[in-house]
Amino acid sequence: MWIADRWKDYEVIDCADGEKLERWGRYNLLRPDPQVLWSTPKQNKNWKKLNAHYHRSKKGGGEWEFFDLPQEWSIHYDLKIGKQLTFNLKPFSFKHTGLFPEQATNWDWFSELISNKKKQNPDKEIKVLNLFAYTGGATIAAAAAGASVTHVDASKGMVTWAKENAVSSGLSDAPIRWLVDDCKKFVEREIRRGNHYDGIIMDPPSYGRGPKGEIWKIEESIYELICLASQLLKEEPLFFLVNSYTTGLQPAVLTYMISTALKKFPGKVESHEVGLPVSDNGLVLPCGASGRFIGK
């Protein structure tokens, strides 16, 4: 398992009875987590010192209950390459805060690849495509490492949020293209335009809609998109990353899909679960899986 264990501004304090107790900077949030199927004693004092609690509804969805939480606040993450990222957080629909902290393990991985490549040839541009780019965690990590990034997401609000994170991280002048677009249609257009990238990041939701109502179901669409996106890689690509939060897409499935789609490229594929350490009990909370291709 790849574990995001280098956070200082975030931690999973404890988890039990379908919920996880988290610290986001100075604030404690209690949110549901479908992986937490166990029941253990809630002995940590922070269970009773909540700033917000997201309650799931039996009918689907849910709502936040706020006790003492600002509308927006920030936390930081220090990449292994020595660059600090800043994320602006706010609670919004369906329990989210605008960040998936387990992805830090991937940020460190590809930012080191980019940084090392830039050291070998400082004048050479490293182009990275980030699909389903959300609030830009991967985008600003890649940009901080020296890459030119194309950030694509179907939500105008998420792209605006990502821009704010870039500015807060000191990357307002970084070479980032911000695009509100359907990811598959964008990839198809890039193929026709003949554009190519050194690295591709793909962080698709289990289910979603494009800007014009296009329906996305990961099990039905992910392999086709991986195959399409592989056509955008340069002859000797640096990396290709696919994340999955869907339980049906196990690490082995990610490995098979990426290996098959990228078989003509020199390199290797490795996939694992991604997780977050739990402070109180020493366990690791599973948070999906990632498949990584690294070029030779």
Rosetta blueprint (number, residue, H / E / L):
1 M L
2 W E
3 I E
4 A L
5 D L
6 R L
7 W L
8 K L
9 D L
10 Y E
11 E E
12 V E
13 I E
14 D E
15 C E
16 A E
17 D L
18 G L
19 E E
20 K E
21 L E
22 E E
23 R E
24 W E
25 G L
26 R L
27 Y E
28 N E
29 L E
30 L E
31 R E
32 P E
33 D L
34 P L
35 Q L
36 V L
37 L L
38 W L
39 S L
40 T L
41 P L
42 K L
43 Q L
44 N L
45 K H
46 N H
47 W H
48 K H
49 K L
50 L L
51 N L
52 A E
53 H E
54 Y E
55 H E
56 R E
57 S L
58 K L
59 K L
60 G L
61 G L
62 G E
63 E E
64 W E
65 E E
66 F E
67 F L
68 D L
69 L L
70 P L
71 Q L
72 E L
73 W E
74 S E
75 I E
76 H E
77 Y E
78 D E
79 L L
80 K L
81 I L
82 G L
83 K L
84 Q E
85 L E
86 T E
87 F E
88 N E
89 L E
90 K L
91 P L
92 F L
93 S L
94 F L
95 K L
96 H L
97 T L
98 G L
99 L L
100 F L
101 P H
102 E H
103 Q H
104 A H
105 T H
106 N H
107 W H
108 D H
109 W H
110 F H
111 S H
112 E H
113 L H
114 I H
115 S H
116 N H
117 K H
118 K H
119 K H
120 Q H
121 N L
122 P L
123 D L
124 K L
125 E L
126 I L
127 K E
128 V E
129 L E
130 N E
131 L E
132 F L
133 A L
134 Y L
135 T L
136 G L
137 G H
138 A H
139 T H
140 I H
141 A H
142 A H
143 A H
144 A H
145 A L
146 G L
147 A L
148 S E
149 V E
150 T E
151 H E
152 V E
153 D E
154 A L
155 S L
156 K H
157 G H
158 M H
159 V H
160 T H
161 W H
162 A H
163 K H
164 E H
165 N H
166 A H
167 V H
168 S H
169 S L
170 G L
171 L L
172 S L
173 D L
174 A L
175 P L
176 I E
177 R E
178 W E
179 L E
180 V E
181 D L
182 D L
183 C H
184 K H
185 K H
186 F H
187 V H
188 E H
189 R H
190 E H
191 I H
192 R H
193 R H
194 G L
195 N L
196 H L
197 Y E
198 D L
199 G E
200 I E
201 I E
202 M E
203 D L
204 P L
205 P L
206 S L
207 Y E
208 G E
209 R E
210 G L
211 P L
212 K L
213 G L
214 E L
215 I E
216 W E
217 K E
218 I H
219 E H
220 E H
221 S H
222 I H
223 Y H
224 E H
225 L H
226 I H
227 C H
228 L H
229 A H
230 S H
231 Q L
232 L L
233 L E
234 K L
235 E L
236 E L
237 P L
238 L L
239 F E
240 F E
241 L E
242 V E
243 N E
244 S E
245 Y L
246 T L
247 T L
248 G L
249 L L
250 Q L
251 P H
252 A H
253 V H
254 L H
255 T H
256 Y H
257 M H
258 I H
259 S H
260 T H
261 A H
262 L L
263 K L
264 K L
265 F L
266 P L
267 G E
268 K E
269 V E
270 E E
271 S E
272 H E
273 E E
274 V E
275 G E
276 L E
277 P E
278 V E
279 S L
280 D L
281 N L
282 G L
283 L L
284 V E
285 L E
286 P E
287 C E
288 G E
289 A E
290 S E
291 G E
292 R E
293 F E
294 I E
295 G E
296 K L
